[in-house]
């Protein structure tokens, strides 16, 4: 009989709290693992991700909005031009 691995889904709040607790180092990794019911390796991954991506939390949202996806801009322009061509065809009777 084979054992199937069942993956637990953890909320982002739990992941953040557990990774932050591990970062603070007030408890051992074993204690944190038991407290949150998460394997130690998973905690290490969450901590690493927190340390790598943490600064993005404080990124200026205004800068994100100013970055425009060039492909979306081109698609919008193509749609506009297509509508104009269709309109002109109707007006000219073609």
C-alpha positions as CSV (number, residue, x, y, z in Angstrom):
1,X,0.0,0.0,0.0
2,X,1.5,3.3,-1.0
3,X,1.1,6.5,0.9
4,X,-0.2,9.5,-1.0
5,X,1.3,12.8,0.0
6,X,-1.4,15.2,0.9
7,X,-0.3,18.8,0.5
8,X,-1.8,21.3,2.9
9,X,-2.7,24.7,1.7
10,X,-1.6,27.5,4.0
11,X,-2.9,31.1,4.0
12,X,-0.5,33.8,3.1
13,X,-1.0,35.2,6.6
14,X,0.1,32.0,8.2
15,X,3.1,31.8,5.9
16,X,4.1,35.3,6.7
17,X,3.7,34.9,10.5
18,X,5.7,31.6,10.5
19,X,8.5,33.0,8.4
20,X,8.7,36.1,10.5
21,X,8.8,34.0,13.7
22,X,11.7,32.0,12.2
23,X,13.4,35.3,11.2
24,X,13.1,36.7,14.7
25,X,14.8,33.6,16.1
26,X,13.0,33.9,19.4
27,X,12.1,30.2,19.2
28,X,13.9,27.2,17.7
29,X,12.8,26.0,14.3
30,X,11.4,22.8,15.9
31,X,9.2,24.9,18.2
32,X,7.9,27.0,15.3
33,X,7.4,23.9,13.2
34,X,5.2,22.4,15.9
35,X,3.4,25.6,16.6
36,X,2.3,26.2,13.0
37,X,2.1,22.5,12.0
38,X,4.6,23.0,9.2
39,X,7.7,21.0,8.3
40,X,11.0,22.6,9.0
41,X,12.1,22.6,5.4
42,X,8.9,24.4,4.4
43,X,9.6,27.0,7.0
44,X,13.1,27.5,5.7
45,X,11.7,28.0,2.1
46,X,9.1,30.6,3.4
47,X,11.8,32.5,5.3
48,X,14.0,32.6,2.2
49,X,11.1,33.8,0.1
50,X,10.3,36.5,2.7
51,X,13.9,37.7,2.7
52,X,14.1,37.8,-1.1
53,X,10.7,39.3,-1.8
54,X,10.1,41.3,1.3
55,X,11.3,44.7,0.0
56,X,8.7,44.5,-2.8
57,X,6.0,44.9,-0.2
58,X,7.1,48.5,0.3
59,X,7.5,49.3,-3.4
60,X,5.9,52.5,-4.6
61,X,2.6,51.6,-6.2
62,X,2.6,54.7,-8.4
63,X,5.7,53.4,-10.2
64,X,3.9,50.1,-11.0
65,X,1.0,52.0,-12.6
66,X,3.3,54.1,-14.8
67,X,4.8,50.9,-16.4
68,X,2.6,50.2,-19.4
69,X,2.6,46.8,-21.1
70,X,3.6,47.5,-24.7
71,X,1.7,44.5,-26.1
72,X,-1.6,45.7,-24.5
73,X,-1.0,49.2,-25.9
74,X,-0.5,47.7,-29.4
75,X,-3.6,45.5,-29.1
76,X,-5.7,48.5,-28.1
77,X,-4.4,50.6,-31.1
78,X,-5.1,47.7,-33.5
79,X,-8.6,47.5,-32.2
80,X,-9.2,51.2,-32.6
81,X,-7.8,51.2,-36.2
82,X,-10.0,48.2,-37.1
83,X,-13.1,50.0,-35.9
84,X,-12.1,53.1,-37.9
85,X,-11.6,51.0,-41.0
86,X,-15.0,49.3,-40.6
87,X,-16.7,52.6,-40.0
88,X,-15.1,54.1,-43.2
89,X,-16.2,51.1,-45.2
90,X,-19.8,51.6,-44.1
91,X,-19.7,55.3,-44.8
92,X,-18.2,54.9,-48.3
93,X,-20.6,52.0,-49.1
94,X,-18.0,49.3,-49.6
